[in-house]
């Protein structure tokens, strides 16, 4: 498995939880479309990046842009959106509430 990328954010822990989302299941980070940088969440991006976030377009669903903070596996947007709120590699549970924020990251 490739080296785990650096994940930026506010108070990011080793499993990618941050000041905004820090429950045991908040272990998903995203590579932002606008800057190609990994962030713990959109709020962290907005606080630190200095530019407006962009959504990943539907045509780019096969891009690897999702990181499991537990095992470090990276997966495509398509695989993440189809997942059952768990990592496809280590089965770590993801916060099902993240689905409420998909429109912030992905063109729906």
C-alpha positions, 0 to 999 in steps of 0.5 A, spaced: 500 500 500 502 506 498 504 511 503 499 515 507 498 522 504 498 528 509 491 530 511 491 537 513 485 540 518 484 543 524 487 538 530 487 532 525 488 526 529 492 519 526 485 517 523 483 523 520 478 526 525 478 533 526 476 539 530 469 539 526 468 531 526 471 527 531 466 521 533 469 514 532 466 513 525 469 520 523 475 517 519 474 519 512 479 524 509 478 527 502 483 529 496 479 536 494 478 537 487 480 544 487 487 544 490 489 536 490 490 536 497 487 531 502 483 535 508 479 532 514 473 535 512 470 541 508 470 545 514 478 544 515 479 546 507 475 552 508 479 554 514 486 553 511 486 553 504 485 560 502 480 559 496 473 556 494 472 549 494 470 545 488 465 539 487 468 533 484 464 532 477 460 526 476 464 525 470 470 524 475 467 518 480 473 514 478 478 518 481 482 516 487 480 521 492 477 518 499 482 515 504 480 511 510 483 514 516 484 507 520 488 503 514 490 508 510 487 505 504 485 510 498 479 509 494 475 512 488 469 516 489 465 511 486 467 506 490 466 510 496 459 513 494 457 505 493 460 503 500 455 501 506 458 506 510 465 502 511 472 501 508 472 496 503 479 494 505 479 494 513 471 494 514 472 500 519 465 503 520 464 510 517 459 515 519 453 514 515 451 522 517 457 524 512 452 522 506 448 529 508 454 532 506 456 529 499 453 535 495 459 539 498 464 534 495 461 531 489 456 533 484 450 530 485 
